[in-house]
Amino acid sequence: MLEIFFAFLFLGVIAFGGPVAHLGYFHQAFVQRRGWLSEHDYADLLTLCQFLPGPASSQVGFAIGLYRGGLPGAIAAWMAFTLPSALMLLLFALSAASFGGQFGQSLIDGLKLVAVAIVAHAVWSMGRRLCPDRQRVGIALGALFIVTLLGGLFGQLLAIAAGAVAGVLLCRSQVELGEGRMAFVVGRWVSRLALGLFVLLLGILPLFALGDSLALVTADALFRAGALVFGGGHVVLPMLESAVVAPGWVSQSDFLTGYGVVQAVPGPLFSLASYLGAIIAPVGQAVPYALLALVMLFLPGFLLLLAVMPHWERLRRSVTAQTLMLGANAAVVGVLGAALYDPVWVGAISGPWEMAIALGGFLLLSVWRCPAWVVALGGALSGLILP
């Protein structure tokens, strides 16, 4: 357990660059250097985690820990990889009150512009990867229309569901069925338990949240958001915005500020949950609420990973399952595109200077391939020059 914990803790400190970079770090550390997995096992694991909802890079790390040390190893891997970024964001939330005055407000305005550049780049790169043909471009545009028209969590759910159905109808010719060779073994009783717990929490938490407990309401909102993240970590943005901004627990300004800050720290994007939990928390309860939000946002993806592992070889040969995912992944591009306009663009761009800085950040990411943390630091400082 110590070997797994410290290996992932080191990566949690240095793993800048987002999910794609994290997967490269994992490959170098655990396939090439330590030999914990074969190339084939790692490739199959990537395919599985990209098929499922949830944070793909954290799911891969969780599965590597599972493969090396069972369920305790999986938990140790997740805790170690997430701890550095979660602590940084918690500390930022606790010190947010000190960012008063013109200087602090300028930094916050700069971080909002970082969010515009990051989300625009995510829409661009995800669109190229997940919508390479006319059918999937049409699905993405349809999802964008649905979310813009209806808004909120209902619009997002409807857009993804409609995208999945459209994928079955339109994307059968794009399916590439893989050959099974995955060596990961999870017992069927573990699979059933994980799936049962996922369904139970998804169904019962909304009932508990009807009461006056802020902790249960927070747990329900974060769990539902984590269960709906298809296509990549940035897709958590519209889900979380609907979960915590729409009810008024977190202001739109604080939300976009946190999203900008998370780009400047190493580790998973889902660590934003610790910041949001601390902002939501009553006075004196920031740490337990941050931990609660963090666990509940990650938990659905891990439960689904455990639930699907024994059935993966059959699913990867199912044309229907593959087309459902192709359509759903195309739809999330439209969902993220709607979030790029509102709240990201609306909450940050108010004039030509803001537009110029956001465009510069987008070009740094897409053309010059600068790391996201460099753009985040530059964007925060650029807020100081805004008139």
Order of alpha helices (4+ residues) and beta strands (2+ residues): alpha-alpha-alpha-alpha-alpha-alpha-alpha-alpha-alpha-alpha-alpha-alpha-alpha-alpha-alpha-alpha-alpha
